[in-house]
């Protein structure tokens, strides 16, 4: 339980970093990816509440022209053991394939300041309904095993380790000599399509499943391959 609480607060801190800095970044490094510029920004560490927590933190923003795109990544190194996490943030739905590709394109910048071998966690600040290319398949997998029953966290972890989401994660991570060993979803629940409409008011949900796994983000625990 204590471990899950720490993961949850790390996720909240990461979201705050990205939201606070979204309009305050500096152009101290740029990387062009097919007419898109990735801008790296070094985050200030507020020692008043982060002492012993982060030792360094950077955010990465996608820009086209003068427009900041709805996608950002933050990377953090932890003071206690020099391990690191990567956090993926966007407000609107995008394909998981796109989120993974963006993250892959950003790794060159991340590796300038972090030891990627120390990467222990990926955090997705949204849950599966924000990834239309996999949400229906994932829900069908869940329905085939559990129907509309809300399962225990240990069973959820076991399910996700055998899911299409895990397959996509490991395809990406194998290039970094990493693999997924566990999942966490804070406040895990199942939501129906009516509830999805409140979260995604501008999204056409006709191809969405009748219900989906939901919660407060997705934490992905990693280990060496």
VOPAGU-2260 file (C-alpha; in pm, 1 decimal, decimal comma):
REM VOPAGU-2260
SITE   aa  ch    i         X         Y         Z
SITE  UNK   A    0       0,0       0,0       0,0
SITE  UNK   A    1     277,6     245,4      95,2
SITE  UNK   A    2     448,9     172,7    -236,6
SITE  UNK   A    3     128,8     246,9    -429,4
SITE  UNK   A    4      87,9     575,7    -241,8
SITE  UNK   A    5     442,6     679,9    -332,7
SITE  UNK   A    6     377,4     596,5    -698,3
SITE  UNK   A    7      55,0     798,2    -688,8
SITE  UNK   A    8     225,0    1107,8    -546,1
SITE  UNK   A    9     508,8    1075,5    -796,1
SITE  UNK   A   10     247,6    1075,7   -1071,6
SITE  UNK   A   11      75,5    1384,7    -930,1
SITE  UNK   A   12     406,9    1567,7    -897,8
SITE  UNK   A   13     488,9    1484,0   -1258,2
SITE  UNK   A   14     155,1    1617,7   -1382,8
SITE  UNK   A   15     212,7    1940,0   -1188,3
SITE  UNK   A   16     558,2    1981,5   -1344,4
SITE  UNK   A   17     415,3    1949,6   -1693,3
SITE  UNK   A   18     115,3    2175,2   -1638,0
SITE  UNK   A   19     308,5    2448,7   -1456,5
SITE  UNK   A   20     588,0    2456,0   -1711,6
SITE  UNK   A   21     373,5    2420,6   -2024,0
SITE  UNK   A   22     397,4    2793,6   -2099,0
SITE  UNK   A   23     730,0    2865,3   -1928,0
SITE  UNK   A   24     978,9    2651,4   -2119,4
SITE  UNK   A   25    1305,0    2782,7   -2260,6
SITE  UNK   A   26    1453,1    2686,5   -2596,0
SITE  UNK   A   27    1783,7    2560,7   -2462,7
SITE  UNK   A   28    1777,2    2260,6   -2695,7
SITE  UNK   A   29    1581,3    2173,2   -3008,3
SITE  UNK   A   30    1547,9    1850,8   -3202,1
SITE  UNK   A   31    1368,8    1840,3   -3538,3
SITE  UNK   A   32    1143,2    1541,3   -3604,2
SITE  UNK   A   33     960,6    1572,9   -3939,2
SITE  UNK   A   34     893,0    1949,5   -3914,9
SITE  UNK   A   35     817,4    1919,5   -3543,8
SITE  UNK   A   36    1055,4    2066,2   -3287,3
SITE  UNK   A   37    1107,0    1898,8   -2950,9
SITE  UNK   A   38    1208,7    2158,4   -2693,0
SITE  UNK   A   39    1387,2    2054,3   -2375,3
SITE  UNK   A   40    1337,3    2249,0   -2053,2
SITE  UNK   A   41    1521,0    2198,8   -1723,6
SITE  UNK   A   42    1271,5    2209,8   -1438,4
SITE  UNK   A   43    1349,4    2391,4   -1116,5
SITE  UNK   A   44    1359,0    2164,4    -813,6
SITE  UNK   A   45    1167,6    2318,6    -525,0
SITE  UNK   A   46    1368,9    2194,5    -230,8
SITE  UNK   A   47    1097,2    2296,1      13,6
SITE  UNK   A   48     891,4    1989,9     -77,1
SITE  UNK   A   49    1117,3    1778,6    -297,3
SITE  UNK   A   50    1427,5    1744,0     -83,6
SITE  UNK   A   51    1536,5    1382,5    -110,5
SITE  UNK   A   52    1287,4    1325,9    -391,1
SITE  UNK   A   53    1404,4    1442,6    -736,1
SITE  UNK   A   54    1770,8    1515,5    -801,6
SITE  UNK   A   55    1694,6    1647,3   -1152,0
SITE  UNK   A   56    1397,6    1690,7   -1379,6
SITE  UNK   A   57    1344,2    1786,6   -1744,8
SITE  UNK   A   58    1033,6    1839,8   -1955,3
SITE  UNK   A   59    1006,9    1797,5   -2332,9
SITE  UNK   A   60     750,1    1978,3   -2548,8
SITE  UNK   A   61     645,0    1924,2   -2911,3
SITE  UNK   A   62     616,1    2245,0   -3115,8
SITE  UNK   A   63     511,6    2317,0   -3474,4
SITE  UNK   A   64     570,4    2678,2   -3576,1
SITE  UNK   A   65     451,3    2883,8   -3281,3
SITE  UNK   A   66     207,4    2620,8   -3157,7
SITE  UNK   A   67     272,9    2387,6   -2866,4
SITE  UNK   A   68     121,9    2047,2   -2940,2
SITE  UNK   A   69     -90,2    1850,2   -2697,5
SITE  UNK   A   70     189,7    1616,3   -2599,6
SITE  UNK   A   71     466,3    1641,9   -2341,9
SITE  UNK   A   72     708,9    1418,4   -2157,3
SITE  UNK   A   73     888,8    1469,3   -1829,6
SITE  UNK   A   74    1186,7    1271,2   -1703,4
SITE  UNK   A   75    1296,5    1261,0   -1341,5
SITE  UNK   A   76    1594,9    1121,5   -1154,3
SITE  UNK   A   77    1536,4    1025,5    -791,6
SITE  UNK   A   78    1774,0    1140,8    -521,6
SITE  UNK   A   79    1759,2     821,3    -319,4
SITE  UNK   A   80    1897,9     575,3    -575,9
SITE  UNK   A   81    1950,2     767,7    -904,2
SITE  UNK   A   82    1674,4     563,4   -1069,0
SITE  UNK   A   83    1453,6     747,1   -1317,1
SITE  UNK   A   84    1102,1     765,1   -1453,5
SITE  UNK   A   85     948,0     893,3   -1776,0
SITE  UNK   A   86     601,5    1049,0   -1768,8
SITE  UNK   A   87     374,7    1088,3   -2072,1
SITE  UNK   A   88     114,3    1364,6   -2074,5
SITE  UNK   A   89    -158,1    1478,5   -2315,3
SITE  UNK   A   90    -505,5    1620,1   -2255,9
SITE  UNK   A   91    -684,1    1473,4   -2556,9
SITE  UNK   A   92    -698,7    1119,6   -2699,4
SITE  UNK   A   93    -423,3    1004,9   -2934,5
SITE  UNK   A   94    -329,0     663,7   -3066,5
SITE  UNK   A   95    -100,3     466,8   -2838,4
SITE  UNK   A   96     117,7     406,9   -3144,2
SITE  UNK   A   97     169,9     783,9   -3171,9
SITE  UNK   A   98     245,6     825,0   -2801,5
SITE  UNK   A   99     505,8     549,0   -2819,4
SITE  UNK   A  100     660,7     691,5   -3135,9
SITE  UNK   A  101     685,0    1037,7   -2979,2
SITE  UNK   A  102     849,6     889,3   -2671,5
SITE  UNK   A  103    1094,3     696,8   -2887,8
SITE  UNK   A  104    1182,7    1015,1   -3078,9
SITE  UNK   A  105    1249,8    1192,0   -2748,6
SITE  UNK   A  106    1489,3     932,3   -2608,4
SITE  UNK   A  107    1794,1    1088,1   -2774,9
SITE  UNK   A  108    1733,6    1407,0   -2577,2
SITE  UNK   A  109    1654,5    1221,4   -2256,9
SITE  UNK   A  110    1976,7    1021,4   -2279,7
SITE  UNK   A  111    2177,9    1344,7   -2280,0
SITE  UNK   A  112    2087,6    1401,7   -1915,7
SITE  UNK   A  113    1979,3    1063,9   -1779,4
SITE  UNK   A  114    2108,6     708,8   -1758,6
SITE  UNK   A  115    1831,8     520,2   -1937,4
SITE  UNK   A  116    1957,2     195,1   -1784,3
SITE  UNK   A  117    1818,1     330,2   -1456,9
SITE  UNK   A  118    1467,4     368,4   -1602,9
SITE  UNK   A  119    1232,9     194,3   -1357,6
SITE  UNK   A  120     890,9     340,4   -1438,5
SITE  UNK   A  121     681,4     478,4   -1720,5
SITE  UNK   A  122     376,9     681,5   -1619,5
SITE  UNK   A  123      82,0     750,3   -1848,8
SITE  UNK   A  124    -120,2    1031,9   -1693,8
SITE  UNK   A  125    -429,3     910,0   -1879,9
SITE  UNK   A  126    -592,4     568,6   -1891,9
SITE  UNK   A  127    -695,0     351,5   -2182,5
SITE  UNK   A  128    -992,4     547,9   -2317,2
SITE  UNK   A  129    -739,8     809,1   -2431,7
SITE  UNK   A  130    -586,5     552,8   -2670,8
SITE  UNK   A  131    -855,5     472,6   -2930,7
SITE  UNK   A  132    -634,3     232,3   -3125,2
SITE  UNK   A  133    -622,3     -19,1   -2837,5
SITE  UNK   A  134    -915,0      54,9   -2603,1
SITE  UNK   A  135   -1168,2    -172,1   -2776,0
SITE  UNK   A  136    -927,5    -463,6   -2810,4
SITE  UNK   A  137    -825,0    -428,5   -2445,8
SITE  UNK   A  138   -1186,9    -416,2   -2329,5
SITE  UNK   A  139   -1268,8    -725,3   -2535,3
SITE  UNK   A  140    -978,6    -908,4   -2371,5
SITE  UNK   A  141   -1104,4    -806,7   -2027,9
SITE  UNK   A  142   -1463,3    -904,0   -2108,6
SITE  UNK   A  143   -1354,8   -1247,3   -2230,6
SITE  UNK   A  144   -1193,8   -1319,9   -1892,2
SITE  UNK   A  145   -1399,8   -1129,1   -1637,0
SITE  UNK   A  146   -1711,8    -986,4   -1799,1
SITE  UNK   A  147   -1811,3    -662,5   -1623,8
SITE  UNK   A  148   -1674,9    -774,2   -1289,0
SITE  UNK   A  149   -1435,1    -539,0   -1109,6
SITE  UNK   A  150   -1137,2    -756,5   -1018,9
SITE  UNK   A  151    -871,8    -730,0    -746,5
SITE  UNK   A  152    -555,3    -530,4    -810,8
SITE  UNK   A  153    -337,8    -841,9    -820,9
SITE  UNK   A  154    -563,4    -988,8   -1090,1
SITE  UNK   A  155    -562,0    -660,2   -1280,3
SITE  UNK   A  156    -182,7    -667,2   -1284,2
SITE  UNK   A  157    -186,2   -1025,4   -1410,4
SITE  UNK   A  158    -439,7    -937,6   -1679,8
SITE  UNK   A  159    -247,9    -633,8   -1804,7
SITE  UNK   A  160      73,5    -836,4   -1826,0
SITE  UNK   A  161     -98,8   -1057,2   -2084,1
SITE  UNK   A  162    -282,5    -777,1   -2266,5
SITE  UNK   A  163    -239,1    -597,5   -2598,1
SITE  UNK   A  164    -116,0    -294,7   -2402,0
SITE  UNK   A  165     169,1    -498,1   -2255,9
SITE  UNK   A  166     259,0    -631,7   -2600,5
SITE  UNK   A  167     289,7    -275,1   -2732,9
SITE  UNK   A  168     496,2    -168,9   -2432,6
SITE  UNK   A  169     743,8    -453,2   -2463,2
SITE  UNK   A  170     783,9    -399,9   -2837,3
SITE  UNK   A  171     897,6     -46,1   -2757,1
SITE  UNK   A  172    1104,2    -132,0   -2449,0
SITE  UNK   A  173    1304,9    -418,9   -2595,5
SITE  UNK   A  174    1516,6    -167,8   -2789,7
SITE  UNK   A  175    1619,7     -22,0   -2453,8
SITE  UNK   A  176    1689,5    -365,4   -2306,1
SITE  UNK   A  177    1388,5    -329,3   -2077,1
SITE  UNK   A  178    1069,3    -523,4   -2011,4
SITE  UNK   A  179     747,6    -471,2   -1815,3
SITE  UNK   A  180     720,8    -652,9   -1483,1
SITE  UNK   A  181     411,2    -491,4   -1334,9
SITE  UNK   A  182     127,2    -241,1   -1362,5
SITE  UNK   A  183     -59,4     -10,9   -1129,5
SITE  UNK   A  184    -377,6     192,3   -1180,4
SITE  UNK   A  185    -472,8     414,8    -887,2
SITE  UNK   A  186    -848,0     409,0    -813,5
SITE  UNK   A  187    -903,4     133,5   -1069,8
SITE  UNK   A  188   -1263,1      99,0   -1185,6
SITE  UNK   A  189   -1474,2      16,8   -1491,3
SITE  UNK   A  190   -1655,6     300,0   -1668,4
SITE  UNK   A  191   -1940,2     276,2   -1917,6
SITE  UNK   A  192   -1977,3     470,2   -2241,2
SITE  UNK   A  193   -2199,1     732,5   -2078,8
SITE  UNK   A  194   -1919,9     812,6   -1830,9
SITE  UNK   A  195   -1669,1     822,6   -2115,2
SITE  UNK   A  196   -1874,0    1101,4   -2276,3
SITE  UNK   A  197   -1813,1    1323,1   -1973,2
SITE  UNK   A  198   -1438,6    1267,1   -1991,4
SITE  UNK   A  199   -1418,9    1292,7   -2371,0
SITE  UNK   A  200   -1695,8    1538,5   -2469,0
SITE  UNK   A  201   -1541,4    1617,5   -2807,9
SITE  UNK   A  202   -1469,3    1257,7   -2905,1
SITE  UNK   A  203   -1684,5    1045,8   -3136,5
SITE  UNK   A  204   -1733,1     730,3   -2930,6
SITE  UNK   A  205   -1927,7     521,9   -3181,8
SITE  UNK   A  206   -1637,1     276,6   -3218,5
SITE  UNK   A  207   -1561,5     269,4   -2845,1
SITE  UNK   A  208   -1646,2     -30,7   -2626,3
SITE  UNK   A  209   -1947,0     -30,7   -2391,8
SITE  UNK   A  210   -1712,4     -12,2   -2093,2
SITE  UNK   A  211   -1340,6      22,7   -2025,2
SITE  UNK   A  212   -1079,4      -2,0   -1753,6
SITE  UNK   A  213   -1027,8     339,2   -1596,1
SITE  UNK   A  214    -855,9     510,5   -1304,0
SITE  UNK   A  215    -595,3     776,4   -1232,0
SITE  UNK   A  216    -321,5     706,7   -1484,8
SITE  UNK   A  217    -118,6     395,5   -1560,0
SITE  UNK   A  218     212,0     314,7   -1391,8
SITE  UNK   A  219     435,6      67,2   -1572,2
SITE  UNK   A  220     711,1     -94,3   -1365,3
SITE  UNK   A  221    1020,8    -198,8   -1559,1
SITE  UNK   A  222    1324,2    -419,9   -1521,6
SITE  UNK   A  223    1615,5    -524,1   -1740,5
SITE  UNK   A  224    1523,5    -758,4   -2023,5
